[in-house]
Amino acid sequence: MLTTLLLFIPILGGFLLTLIPGTNSTRWQALLLSLVAAALSVYMASSFVPTGGVQFEAQSEWLPMLGIGYHVGADGISMVMLLLTNLLSPLIFLSTVKHDIANRGLFYGLMLIMQGAMTGVFVAQDLFLYYIFWELALIPAYFLVLLWGSGQHRKTAMKFFIYTLVGSLLMLVAIIFLSQQWSPASFDISNVYKVSLSPEAETFVLLSFMLAYAIKIPVFPFHTWQPDTYTQAPTAGTMLLSGIMLKMGLYSMIRWVLPVAPNALQEHGPWMIWLMVIGIAYASVIAIQQKDLKRLFAYSSIAHVGLIAAGILTASTEGLTGSMLQMFAHGVNAIGLFYICAILMERTQTNEIAQLGGIRNIAPWFATTYFVVLLGSVALPLTNGFPGEFMLLSSLFKQNWVWSLVAGSGVILGAVYMFKSYQGVMLGETKVSAFPDLDIWDKAVLVPIVIAIVLMGLFPDLITRIAQPSIEQLLQSL
């Protein structure tokens, strides 16, 4: 029951908001619904017993003739993602309260539907139900970019939609194929995990799923939609995409790829990891050359998630535990970084690094919070980015030291471009005529992020104690 409530409170609330004219109270109604979901997720996490099994289950027949059921629940891996989704979403809603947004009912309704759909991906225990939520999350994201984006947002929205839809359709074929391995057909996770496939069929399933996930994450060379989309989407849309939505692909690799195609992964995993670690170095080199801060952060995101994906494909306890830590950390840091871009754009009308400078001299609160978020992003010890990144690099090193070396170069380059961008924006001669420091709404978004960065750096077991029993159970089943 709790999982169903967590799932449908934002979805039904979002649909209702899209049907009514937006008013000044619409944003507060949306924020309230998001806070209710956040409170519910915290209650579920506090009641969760980390034994490795699925809890808070709800199951009933839906389309029995097709083998499709309504089956939801959460193990430790899902629970971490539920906390990420529903704790970050209120911060994303808060980031919009100062702005005059056209057609508020539709805007906030789409954001709530997207929050609920992403929750559905993380709790679905039926493969077809999972696919429905996977596709449902795409629709609000498309319209957020199309209707409220900037620049060539229409072209960008269409490119984003086509990329993700093509990958999803191939995944659908693999999903239907898996369901037909039972008589009668079944999409339930308990049956999908028991399917025995030929080497050729397992390779087909692996490649079909991984294409969809590589596009969604995205990883090299399927990343080309991402920089334009992140740059031209409204800030709230960029936060949802980078902070939460791309985790759908990473989570799905753990939930569906590892258990369903373990033998094919053992055969094809090495060259996939090579693509990911090359993508880390590639994205880092491109990030150094960026003159627009928001675009720099977009390429930085590609590098970070490439490391997470590579760690997952090691299929090791260390790699999967590190991926869970880093997914949570990346979500927190990404929202902080893109909100910093939004503040710069609001106060200076630009994100061009060359046109900024010396802001630290007139905005000390902004300079301090920006610096803490930057430290988390470059994985300084005692910040949230360090434990997961260390475990991911270690897991790669234990299987192939060259992977760790190439991926580690991206970490070093990440520190270079992040500190270089901070120097250009915050230090030196003041180039802006006026820059008001953080107001109460800015602090309401950034202070929780700063607290989370420090807290996770000091106590990573807040995440690992929830996820690790489920990770170990999953790997034992392989």
C-alpha positions in Angstrom: 0.0 0.0 0.0 2.8 2.4 0.9 4.6 1.8 -2.4 1.3 2.4 -4.3 0.8 5.7 -2.5 4.3 6.8 -3.2 3.8 6.0 -6.8 0.4 7.5 -7.5 0.3 10.6 -5.2 2.6 12.6 -7.6 1.1 11.0 -10.8 -2.5 11.6 -10.0 -1.7 15.0 -8.5 0.2 15.9 -11.6 -2.6 14.9 -13.9 -5.0 17.1 -11.9 -2.7 20.1 -12.1 -2.4 19.8 -15.9 -6.2 20.0 -16.1 -6.7 23.2 -14.1 -5.5 26.7 -14.9 -2.3 27.6 -13.2 -2.4 30.2 -10.4 0.1 31.5 -7.9 -0.9 28.7 -5.6 -0.1 26.0 -8.2 3.6 25.9 -7.4 2.8 25.5 -3.7 0.3 22.7 -4.4 2.9 20.9 -6.4 5.6 21.4 -3.8 3.2 20.0 -1.1 2.6 16.9 -3.1 6.3 16.4 -3.6 6.9 16.9 0.1 4.3 14.3 0.9 6.1 11.8 -1.3 9.4 12.7 0.3 8.0 12.2 3.8 6.5 8.8 2.7 9.8 7.7 1.2 11.7 8.6 4.4 9.1 6.7 6.5 9.5 3.7 4.2 13.3 3.9 4.5 13.1 4.1 8.3 10.9 1.1 8.4 13.0 -0.9 5.9 14.8 -3.9 7.2 18.0 -4.4 5.1 17.9 -8.1 4.7 18.1 -8.3 0.9 14.5 -9.1 0.2 11.7 -7.1 -1.4 9.5 -5.2 1.0 6.3 -3.0 0.8 5.0 -5.3 -1.9 1.7 -4.9 -3.6 0.6 -7.4 -6.2 -2.6 -8.0 -8.2 -3.7 -9.3 -11.6 -4.0 -6.6 -14.2 -3.9 -8.2 -17.7 -3.7 -11.9 -16.9 -4.3 -13.0 -20.5 -1.0 -11.2 -21.5 0.9 -12.2 -18.4 1.0 -8.6 -17.1 0.4 -7.9 -13.4 0.6 -4.9 -11.1 3.5 -5.9 -8.9 5.5 -3.3 -7.1 7.9 -3.4 -4.1 11.3 -2.2 -3.0 14.5 -4.0 -2.0 17.6 -2.1 -0.8 18.7 -1.0 -4.3 15.2 0.4 -5.0 15.0 2.1 -1.6 18.1 4.1 -2.3 16.7 5.3 -5.6 13.4 6.1 -4.0 15.1 8.3 -1.5 17.1 10.0 -4.2 14.0 10.7 -6.3 11.7 11.9 -3.7 14.2 13.9 -1.5 15.6 15.7 -4.5 12.3 16.5 -6.2 11.1 19.0 -3.5 14.4 20.9 -4.0 13.8 21.0 -7.7 10.3 22.4 -7.1 11.7 25.0 -4.7 14.2 26.1 -7.3 11.3 27.5 -9.4 9.4 29.5 -6.8 11.0 32.8 -7.7 10.3 32.5 -11.4 7.3 33.5 -13.4 6.5 30.4 -15.4 4.0 30.4 -18.2 1.2 27.8 -18.0 2.1 26.8 -14.4 -0.5 24.0 -14.2 0.9 22.1 -17.1 4.6 22.8 -16.0 4.2 21.6 -12.5 1.8 18.8 -13.5 4.4 17.4 -15.9 7.1 17.6 -13.3 5.0 15.6 -10.8 4.1 13.0 -13.4 7.8 12.6 -14.2 8.6 12.2 -10.5 5.9 9.5 -10.2 7.0 7.7 -13.4 10.6 7.6 -12.2 9.4 6.2 -8.9 7.5 3.6 -10.9 10.7 2.5 -12.7 12.4 1.9 -9.4 9.6 -0.1 -7.7 8.2 -2.1 -10.7 8.6 -5.9 -10.1 6.8 -6.7 -13.4 8.9 -6.1 -16.6 6.1 -4.7 -18.7 4.9 -2.4 -15.9 8.5 -1.2 -15.7 8.5 -0.5 -19.4 5.3 1.6 -19.0 6.8 3.8 -16.4 10.1 4.0 -18.4 8.2 5.4 -21.3 5.9 7.6 -19.1 8.9 9.4 -17.7 10.0 10.3 -21.3 6.8 12.2 -22.2 7.0 15.0 -19.5 10.7 15.4 -20.1 10.1 15.9 -23.8 7.4 18.6 -23.2 9.4 20.4 -20.6 12.2 20.9 -23.1 9.8 21.6 -26.0 7.6 24.2 -24.3 9.9 25.9 -21.7 13.4 25.4 -23.2 15.6 28.1 -24.8 17.7 28.4 -27.9 17.0 25.6 -30.5 14.9 23.8 -27.9 12.4 22.4 -30.4 15.0 20.7 -32.5 16.8 19.5 -29.3 13.5 18.1 -27.8 12.9 16.1 -31.0 16.4 14.8 -31.0 16.1 13.7 -27.4 12.8 12.1 -28.0 13.9 10.1 -31.1 17.1 8.9 -29.5 15.4 7.6 -26.4 12.4 6.2 -28.2 14.5 4.1 -30.7 16.4 2.5 -27.8 13.2 1.9 -25.9 11.5 0.2 -28.8 14.3 -2.3 -29.2 14.2 -2.9 -25.5 10.4 -3.6 -25.8 11.1 -6.3 -28.4 13.5 -8.0 -25.9 11.0 -7.6 -23.1 8.3 -9.4 -25.1 10.8 -12.1 -26.1 11.6 -12.7 -22.4 7.9 -13.0 -21.5 7.4 -15.7 -24.2 9.9 -18.0 -22.6 7.2 -19.0 -20.2 3.9 -20.7 -20.9 1.7 -18.9 -20.3 3.6 -15.7 -20.9 4.8 -13.9 -17.8 6.5 -10.5 -17.2 6.9 -11.0 -13.4 10.4 -10.5 -12.1 10.5 -13.9 -10.4 9.9 -15.6 -13.8 12.1 -13.3 -15.8 15.1 -14.0 -13.5 14.6 -17.8 -14.0 14.6 -17.6 -17.8 17.3 -19.8 -19.4 18.4 -18.5 -22.8 20.7 -19.7 -25.5 24.0 -17.7 -25.9 22.7 -16.0 -29.0 19.4 -15.1 -27.3 21.1 -13.8 -24.2 23.4 -11.6 -26.3 20.4 -10.2 -28.2 18.7 -9.3 -24.8 21.9 -7.8 -23.5 22.5 -5.6 -26.5 18.8 -4.5 -26.7 18.7 -3.5 -23.1 22.1 -1.9 -23.0 21.4 0.3 -26.1 18.3 1.7 -24.3 20.3 2.3 -21.1 23.4 3.7 -22.9 21.2 6.3 -24.6 19.3 7.2 -21.4 22.4 7.5 -19.1 24.1 8.6 -21.6 27.4 6.9 -22.3 29.8 7.4 -25.2 29.1 7.2 -28.1 25.3 7.6 -27.5 25.7 10.9 -25.6 25.3 13.5 -28.4 21.7 14.5 -27.4 22.7 15.3 -23.8 24.8 18.5 -23.9 22.2 20.4 -26.0 19.3 19.1 -24.0 20.9 19.9 -20.6 21.9 23.4 -21.9 18.6 24.3 -23.5 16.1 22.7 -21.1 14.6 24.9 -18.3 16.7 24.6 -15.2 14.1 22.4 -13.4 14.0 20.1 -16.4 17.8 19.9 -16.5 17.8 19.0 -12.8 15.3 16.2 -13.2 17.2 14.8 -16.2 20.7 15.0 -14.7 19.9 14.5 -11.0 17.3 11.6 -11.3 16.2 10.5 -14.7 19.6 9.3 -16.0 19.8 7.1 -12.9 16.9 5.0 -14.5 19.4 3.6 -16.9 22.1 2.9 -14.3 19.6 1.3 -11.9 18.1 -0.8 -14.8 21.6 -2.2 -15.6 21.7 -3.6 -12.0 18.0 -4.7 -11.9 17.6 -6.3 -15.3 20.9 -6.7 -17.2 23.0 -8.4 -14.6 20.4 -11.1 -13.6 19.0 -11.7 -17.0 22.1 -11.8 -19.2 25.1 -12.7 -16.9 26.8 -15.0 -19.4 26.5 -12.6 -22.3 27.7 -9.8 -20.0 30.8 -11.9 -19.1 31.6 -12.2 -22.8 30.7 -8.7 -24.0 31.2 -6.7 -20.8 34.9 -5.9 -21.4 34.5 -4.0 -24.6 31.5 -2.2 -23.1 33.6 -1.1 -20.2 36.3 0.1 -22.7 33.7 2.3 -24.4 32.7 3.7 -21.0 36.2 4.5 -19.7 37.1 6.0 -23.1 34.0 8.1 -22.8 35.1 9.3 -19.4 38.4 10.7 -20.8 36.7 12.0 -23.9 34.0 13.9 -22.0 36.6 15.3 -19.6 38.7 16.6 -22.5 35.7 18.2 -24.1 34.6 19.8 -20.8 37.9 21.5 -20.4 37.3 23.3 -23.7 33.8 24.6 -22.9 33.2 28.3 -22.5 29.6 28.0 -21.3 29.4 26.8 -17.6 26.2 24.9 -18.0 27.6 23.0 -21.0 30.7 22.3 -19.0 28.6 20.7 -16.3 26.8 18.7 -18.9 30.0 17.1 -20.2 31.1 16.6 -16.6 28.0 14.6 -16.0 28.8 12.3 -18.9 32.2 11.6 -17.4 30.8 10.8 -13.9 28.0 8.5 -15.1 30.4 6.7 -17.4 32.4 5.7 -14.4 29.3 4.5 -12.6 28.2 2.4 -15.6 31.7 0.8 -15.9 31.7 -0.1 -12.2 28.3 -1.8 -12.5 29.5 -3.9 -15.4 32.3 -5.3 -13.2 29.5 -7.2 -11.5 31.3 -7.0 -8.2 30.1 -6.1 -4.7 32.6 -3.2 -4.6 31.5 -2.0 -8.1 27.8 -2.1 -7.4 28.1 -0.6 -3.9 30.2 2.2 -5.3 27.7 2.7 -8.0 24.9 3.2 -5.5 26.9 5.7 -3.5 27.9 7.6 -6.6 24.4 7.6 -8.1 23.1 9.3 -5.0 26.1 11.7 -4.8 25.9 12.6 -8.5 22.2 13.4 -8.1 22.9 15.7 -5.2 25.9 17.4 -6.9 24.2 17.8 -10.3 21.2 19.6 -8.9 23.6 21.9 -6.9 25.7 22.7 -10.0 22.8 23.4 -12.3 21.1 25.5 -9.7 24.3 27.5 -9.5 24.1 28.0 -13.3 20.5 29.2 -12.8 21.6 31.8 -10.2 24.3 33.1 -12.5 21.9 33.4 -15.4 19.3 35.1 -13.3 21.7 37.7 -11.9 24.0 38.3 -14.9 22.0 37.0 -17.9 25.0 34.8 -19.0 26.7 31.5 -18.3 29.8 32.5 -20.4 32.8 32.0 -18.1 34.8 34.8 -19.8 32.0 37.4 -19.0 32.1 36.5 -15.3 34.6 36.9 -12.6 35.2 38.2 -9.1 31.8 37.3 -7.8 33.4 36.0 -4.6 34.2 39.6 -3.7 30.5 40.6 -3.5 28.6 37.3 -2.8 30.4 35.3 -0.1 27.5 32.9 0.6 27.2 32.1 -3.1 31.0 31.6 -3.3 31.1 29.2 -0.3 28.2 27.0 -1.3 29.4 26.8 -4.9 32.8 25.8 -3.6 31.4 23.0 -1.4 29.3 21.6 -4.3 32.4 21.7 -6.5 34.4 19.8 -3.9 31.8 17.1 -3.8 31.8 16.9 -7.6 35.6 16.4 -7.8 35.4 13.8 -5.0 37.5 15.4 -2.4 37.9 13.1 0.6 35.2 13.6 3.3 32.7 14.8 0.6 29.9 12.6 -0.9 31.7 12.0 -4.2 34.8 10.3 -2.6 33.6 6.9 -1.2 31.7 5.9 -4.3 34.4 7.1 -6.8 37.1 5.3 -4.8 35.2 2.0 -4.8 34.4 2.3 -8.5 38.0 2.9 -9.5 39.1 0.0 -7.2 36.6 -2.4 -8.7 37.9 -1.5 -12.2 41.6 -1.8 -11.1 40.9 -5.4 -9.7 39.8 -6.5 -13.1 42.0 -4.5 -15.4 44.4 -1.8 -14.2 44.3 -0.1 -17.6 40.6 0.6 -17.1 41.3 2.2 -13.8 44.1 4.3 -15.3 42.0 5.6 -18.1 39.0 6.3 -15.9 41.3 7.9 -13.3 42.6 10.3 -15.9 39.0 11.6 -16.2 39.0 12.1 -12.5 42.1 14.2 -12.7 40.9 16.2 -15.6 37.6 16.7 -13.8 39.5 18.5 -11.0 41.2 20.6 -13.6 38.1 21.9 -15.4 36.0 22.3 -12.3 38.6 24.4 -10.5 39.5 26.3 -13.6 35.8 27.2 -14.1 35.5 28.3 -10.5 38.5 30.5 -10.9 37.1 32.1 -14.0 33.6 32.7 -12.5 34.4 33.5 -8.8 38.0 34.9 -8.6 40.0 37.7 -10.1 38.6 41.1 -11.1 34.9 41.7 -10.6 33.4 41.9 -14.0 29.7 42.2 -13.1 28.1 45.5 -11.9 25.9 43.9 -9.3 25.4 40.4 -7.9 23.0 40.0 -5.0 24.0 37.2 -2.6 21.9 34.2 -1.9 18.4 35.0 -0.8 16.2 32.7 1.5 14.9 30.7 -1.5 18.4 30.1 -2.8 19.6 28.9 0.6 16.5 26.6 0.9 17.8 24.8 -2.1 21.6 24.9 -1.6 22.0 24.5 2.1 20.4 21.0 2.2 22.6 20.1 -0.7 25.7 21.3 1.2 24.6 19.3 4.2 24.0 16.2 2.1 27.5 16.5 0.6 29.2 16.6 4.0 26.9 14.1 5.6 27.4 11.4 2.9 31.1 12.0 2.9 31.4 11.4 6.6 28.7 8.6 6.8 28.5 6.7 3.5 27.0 3.7 5.5 23.7 5.7 5.4 23.5 4.4 1.9 25.5 1.2 1.9 23.7 -0.4 4.9 20.5 -0.2 2.9 21.7 -1.3 -0.5 24.5 -3.8 0.2 22.5 -6.9 1.4 20.4 -6.6 -1.8 23.5 -6.3 -3.9 25.1 -9.3 -2.3 21.9 -11.3 -2.8 21.8 -10.3 -6.4 25.4 -11.3 -7.1 24.9 -14.6 -5.3 22.0 -15.4 -7.6 24.2 -15.0 -10.7 
